[in-house]
Amino acid sequence: MAETINMPKLGFDMAEGVLVRWVRNEGENINKGDVLAEIETDKATVEVESPASGVVLQHIVDQGTIVPVGAPIAVVGQPGEKVEAPVAAPSKVEGDVLSLPKDQKSAEEEKSAPQTQPTPAPVSQTVPTPEAGPVKASPLARKIARDQNIDLARVQGTGPGGRVVKRDVEAALSSGLTSKVESRPSPVYASQITSYEDETVQLTKLRQAIARRMTESKTSVPHFYVTHEYKMDAVMALRKQINEFLPDNEKLSVNDFIVKAVALTLRQFPNLNASFAGDKVIRHGAVNVGVAVAVENGLLTVAHKDTDQKPLRQISNEVKAMVARAREGKVKPDDIEGSTFSISNLGMYDVENFIAIVNPPETAILAVGSAKEVPVVENGEVKVGWRMKATISVDHRASDGAEAAQFMQKLAEFLENPVRMLV
């Protein structure tokens, strides 16, 4: 029996998506789990898998169509099966026309599409005109001219770009063609100003979603912040030792240790592994750690599932795979949904400390800075040690400062004794 496939809901706030491309054409065989189409959501371009096996009997909507969540997009059934396809919901006028294939745009859309001013080419050097600017001359040529009271403006330069060099001043002196100048005030040199045009850039759907959600979070979620500095000597030493036995593509990062430590700590603090829902807090049974990923034109959070129950090496490999798909624009729906707590790590950018905005409906997020070798005082002696600062941002409706501080202290027990993460 033929099965109608609808536009999936790929996020709790998703209302519509753009069907960017059909991966399987009409008449092609498809198995359950095969990629049927690519859907562009507010967050990313997602590969949608077929929930049924058979033949693609019909594409109900065309590529480039904006489709509401739940509206039919295709029919999959058995070869030769006749179906009465549901009526597709009309696409909306508003939307990111830049996401549509070029051959799908009408002439009117081309005219109405926002125009982006080209960025002017950078000026590599400033060349003053002989009339308006100072004479270009080498330092030695200037010294000789100054000592001999020679007007460099009357000397023909033979150096690169017409620059006056030593031999030009000496030749002018020997020929007697230059006149001496009277003492005069030093000229005021004015820099040459290059004008650049303003540039208007249309926001992508991802950037629009980030703007909307972060504005909502900062204006409706009462944030508070707790910062803690962690001793990272043991993590750095253990990581180095473990990586000696791993291939290059499987080496552990500092972030892998942080993700695992956070997951184990969250099990003891259910109010931080939760979602705020109006008059109640939903404490999640699973610990799914979201990892913020920098992608083109924005930020995407991939959700690692059951993080507290998996070994470090598995966490590392699974997160690497999801991050790669996110940066290629080929994430799966399961990659970006279901996180219960998020981590934003800017350590690779040599950032000492920062704060992150809570990602609703989650109740907390951890912002991680760089692990650095710094002078530290231990037992009255100054030594070199590895230190890292992290700040937790918490929704005050779900938790309080004391609980957040206890979380940060407990996190230190895992980061400063990382062997606990291996047993």
N, C-alpha and C positions, 0 to 999 in steps of 0.2 A: 504494500500500500504506500502511495506517495506520501512524503512528509514535507510539510512547509517549514522552511527555515526563516526565522525572524531575526531582525536586528537585535543583537544581544546587548544587555546592559552591562557595561564594562567598568562601572564605577557607581558609587552610591549617589553621585550628583549628575550622572550622565543623562541627558535628555534626548540627544540625537548623535548621529555619526555620519561621516561621509564615506560612501562606498568607493574607495580609491581605485581598486583593480580587482577584476575577476581572475583568480588563479586557475580555476577550472572552467572551461567553456561549456556551453550547452552541448549535450550529446556525449561528453566525456565521462568515463567511469570514475567513481570516487569511492573510497573506503572510509568508514567511520574513523575520525581522527585526522584525516588528510586536510590540508589547508584548502579552503574553498575560496576565500576572498581576503582582501586586505581592507581593514576599516580604519579610518582616521578618527580618533577621538580627541577630546581636549588635551589628553596627556601624550598620546603617541599613535603611531601607525601599528595596528595590532593585526596579527594573522588569526583569522577566525576559522576554526576547524569544523568540519561537517559532523553533525551528530548522528548521521545515518549513512549506510552504504547503498550503492546503486549507481544510477546514471543521473547526471544533472539534466533534468527535463526542461527547466526554464529559469532564466534570469528575469525576475520580476522588475528589477530596477536597473538602470544603466549606470555605467561607471561615472563617477563624479556627482552622483545624486546625494543630497542630504536626506537622510532617512530617520524618522523618529524611532526611539527605542520601542521594540515590540512589533514594528511593522514588518510584513513579509518581504523577503529579499530574493528567495529562490525556492525551487521545488526539486526534491531529490526522490527518485522512485525507480521502478524497474523499466527496462527497455520496452518501448512501445506503449507504455501505460498512458492512458489519457487522463488528464487532470484539468479541472477548472481552476485556473490560477486565481488567487485572491487579488483584489484590486490594490495596487501599490499606493501608499500615501504619497501625495504630491510633495516635491521638495520645496523647501522654503526659499524665499527670495534672499533673506539675509544669510550670511555664512562667509567663510573664507574662500573667495573665488580663486585665490592663488593656489589652493589645494586641488583644483580640478585640472584634469588633463587639458592641454591646450586645444586639442581638436574638439573638445566638448564646449568650448566657450563660443557664444554667439558674438556677432559684431557689436551689439550693444554692450555686452559684458566687457568686451575689449576696451570700449570707449570709457565705460564707467569704472573700470578697475583702477585702484589707486596708483598713481604714478610716483615712482621713486627717483629722486634727483640723483644723477650719477655723482660719485665721489671724485672730486678733482684730483689729478695726479699730484703727488707730493713734489715740492720744489726741492731739488737736490742741492742747488747752490744759488747764491744771489750774486748777480753780476751788475755792478753799478754802471750806468752810462757815463761816458767821459764828461758830459756836460753837467750832470747832476750830482755825481758821487765823487768820492776821493779816488786818486790815482792808485792803481794796483802796482805795488813795488815790493821787492824783497827787503828784508830788514837792513841788509848791508847797503843796498842801493839808497835807502832812505838816510842812512847814517852819512854816507859820502855826500849826498845832496845837501843834507843839513849842515855838515861841516863846511862845504863849499858855497853855501847859500845859493843853491841851484833850484830853479822852479821845475819840479818834476812834471808838471802839466805840459811842458814844452819838450819833454824827452820821449822819443818814440821807443816803446817797449818791444823787445824781441823774445821775451820769455813766454811760457805757456799762457795762452789766453791774453796776450798783449801785455803781460806783466813786465815792468821795468826792472832790469837786473843790473848787476855791477858793471858789466861791459857796456851797457847802454849809457850809463852816466859818464863813464870814462870816455866813451866815444864822443859824447856831446861836449864834454870839457875840452877835448883835443880839437874839435872842429870849431869851437867858439860860437856855436849856433844858439846856445841857451843864454838867456839873460838872467842876471841875478835878481832876486826878489827882495823887496824891502821887508823889514820886520812887520808882522801883522799878527792879530790874535789867532789863536788856534781855531780851526774850523769846527763847527758842531756837526758831528756825523749823525745823520738820521737813518734808522734802519728801514729797509724796504719792506713794506707791508704787502702780503699776499692775501687777496680776498678769497674766502671759501663760501660757497653757497650753503644755505641750510638744507638739511636732508630730512624728509619725512618718510618714516619706515612703518609700513602696516604691520601691526602685531600679528604673529602667528596664533593659531588656535591654542597652542601650548602656552604661549606667553599670556594670552588673554585669560586662560584658566588660572595660571599662577597669580596674575594680578587680582582676579576676582576672589580666589580662595584665601590668599594671604591678607587682603584687605578685610575680608570677613573675619579671619582669625584674630587679627590685631585689634579690631574694633569690637568684637563680641566675646573674645576669650580673655579673661583676666590672668595674664601671665605673671609668673614670678620666676626668679632665676637663682640657682645655687652653683657656685664654682668650686672645684676641688683640683689640687695639684697631685699628680700620681708619680710615684717612683717607678720608672720603666726599665731599670737596669736588668731585672730578671727576665722580663719579656724579650728585651733585645738579645740577651745571651741565649735564651731558649730558642728563639726564632732562628738565630744564626746556626745553632747546633742542628736543629731539625732540617733546615734548608740544605745542609750539606748532603743529605741523603735523598733529596727530591729533585726531579728534573726541573729545568728552567721554567716550563710552563705550569708547574704545580707548586712553586715556592710560595710559602705563606707570607702574607703582608702583616704589618702591625694592625691594620684594620680588622683582619680576620680574628686576631686575639681579642680585640675590643668587642666585636660582634658576639663572639662566644661568651665573653665575660658578662656583657650586658644581659644576654639571654638567661644565663644562670642566676643573675641577680634579680631579674624581673620576677622569677618564680616566687620570690619571697616578698614581693611588693605588688600585689594584685591591683591596687588603685592606679598604678602607673602603667600597668599592662591592660589598659581599659579604654572604653569609649564613653564619652559623655552624651547622654540622650535626654536632654530636657530635665525631667524630674527624677532621673535615675542614672546610675553609672553601671555600665555593662562590663563586668570583669571577665576577660576572655580566658577560656580554658587553655587555648594554645598560645605559645609564645612565638610570634612571627615578627622577626626584626626587619624593618624596612631600612634600606641603605640608599641614601640620596646619591644620584648619579648626574654629573654634569653632561648634558647633551646639547646639540646645536639649538640655539635660541631658547634655552631654558634648563629646567631641572626636573628630573624624573626619579621617583622612588620605586625601587624594585623590592618585592616582599619575599624574604626567605622564610620558608615555613618550618615550624617545629625546631627552631634553632637550638633550643636548650637541650634537645635530645640527640643531636648529631655531632660527630667528631669534628675537630678542627679542619682536617684535610677535606672532608666532604663539604663543610660549609664554604671553604675557600673555593673549591671547584664549582659549586653551584652558583655562588655569587658572581664569580668571574664570567660564567656562561650567561647569566641574566644581564650583567652589565654590558657584555659584548652585544647582545641582542638589542638592548636599549639604545646603544650608540649607533647601531646599524639601522634603527627604526623598524625592527622586526620582532618586537616583544610579543609574548603570548599573553592572553588575558590573565592567566594565573601568575604571571611575573609581576604584575603591578597592582594586584588586589589582595586584600586580606592582612595587611600589616597591622600589628597591634602596638607598636612602638617604633620610632624612627631614630636613625643616627645620621648626622651630617658631619662629614670629616673633611676639613680643609688642611689637614696636616701636610699634604704634599705641596702646598703652596707657601710653606714657611710662615704660617699664621700662628701667632702665639695664643690668641684666645678670641672667641666671638660668641654671640648668642644666636640661636635659631628660633624660628616661629613655629609654634605648635601646628601640626597638620591635622585639622579636624576630620573625623570625630575623635582622634587619638587624644590622650590626655597629657602626653609628654614627648619631648624630643631631646636628644643629647647632641651637643655641638662639641666637636673634638678638634683641638689644635695640634701643633707639631710636637713630636718627641725630640727633644734637643739635649745635647750635652752642655751642662751649665755648671758653674761653681756652686757647691752645696756645703752646708756645715753639718757635720756628723761628729758627735762626741767632742765638740769644741775644736774640731779640725776642719779646714777647708779642703774639699776634695772635688773631683769632677764626677758628675753623675747624670744619668738620663732622667729628665723630667718632662711631664706632659700635663697641660691644663685641659679640663673639660667642663662645660657648663650645661646643666640640665634646665630646660624651660618646661614649666608645669602649668597646667590649667588649675587655677586656685579653687575652682568649683568642685574638683574631684580629689584634690590632695592639698597638703599643707607643707610649710617650710621644713618642719621637723622630719616628716617622712621623706622628703626629697633629700635632706642632708644625710639621713640614715642610708638611703639608697646609694649615695655617692661614697659613703664610708664602706659599705658592703662591697661595692664594685672594686674598691682598692684591695680588698682581700684576695680577689681573683687576679687582678692585674699585677699585684706585687708578689704574688705567690702563684705564678701561672701553671705550675705543675698540677694544681688542683683542677685545671680544665682538661687534663689528660686522663684523669682517673674517674 
